[in-house]
Amino acid sequence: MAGLTLTQKKSLLAEYLKAETKILKGQSYTIKDRTLERADLRWVQAERRRLSEEIEAEEGSRKIRSRRAVPRDL
């Protein structure tokens, strides 16, 4: 998601998780003669995974990587 900050991405990820939970609790329901369906579960899960990977990649690139060297006499 180009143009979003890390904070915005994390917020959006939380919304995807809420949506997924609602879908899992009841994909469709009927009132009288009308049937209503929630969003597509597969699409929400795919977007959640993709966004999670983006967040992990962005957080991973910010981590300080250090290496330790131990001098040894040969």
C-alpha positions in Angstrom: 0.0 0.0 0.0 2.0 2.9 -1.3 1.8 6.1 0.5 0.7 4.8 3.9 2.8 5.2 7.0 3.7 2.2 9.2 1.1 3.4 11.8 -1.6 3.6 9.2 -0.7 0.1 7.9 -0.9 -1.3 11.5 -4.3 0.4 12.0 -5.6 -1.0 8.7 -4.3 -4.5 9.7 -6.4 -4.3 12.9 -9.4 -3.4 10.8 -8.8 -6.4 8.5 -8.6 -8.6 11.6 -11.9 -7.3 12.9 -13.5 -7.8 9.5 -12.2 -11.4 9.4 -13.6 -12.1 12.8 -17.0 -10.8 11.9 -17.1 -12.8 8.7 -16.0 -16.0 10.6 -18.8 -15.5 13.1 -21.4 -15.4 10.4 -20.8 -15.2 6.6 -24.4 -14.6 5.8 -27.7 -14.1 7.5 -31.4 -13.9 6.5 -34.0 -11.5 7.5 -37.5 -12.5 6.3 -37.0 -13.2 2.6 -33.7 -11.3 2.2 -30.3 -12.8 2.5 -27.3 -10.6 3.3 -23.7 -11.6 2.9 -20.6 -10.2 4.4 -17.4 -9.5 2.5 -15.4 -12.3 0.8 -13.4 -14.1 3.5 -10.7 -15.2 1.1 -10.1 -11.7 -0.1 -10.0 -10.3 3.4 -7.5 -13.0 4.5 -5.3 -12.4 1.4 -5.2 -8.6 2.1 -4.5 -9.2 5.7 -1.5 -11.5 4.9 -0.2 -9.1 2.3 -0.4 -6.2 4.7 1.3 -8.2 7.4 4.1 -9.1 5.1 4.5 -5.4 4.2 4.6 -4.4 7.9 7.2 -7.1 8.7 9.4 -6.1 5.8 9.2 -2.5 6.7 9.9 -3.2 10.4 12.7 -5.6 9.4 14.4 -3.0 7.3 14.5 -0.6 10.3 16.1 -3.1 12.7 19.7 -2.4 13.6 21.8 -5.3 12.5 25.1 -5.8 14.2 27.7 -8.5 14.0 30.1 -9.5 16.7 33.6 -10.5 15.9 35.7 -12.4 18.3 39.5 -12.1 17.6 41.4 -15.3 17.9 45.0 -16.1 18.0 46.1 -18.6 15.4 
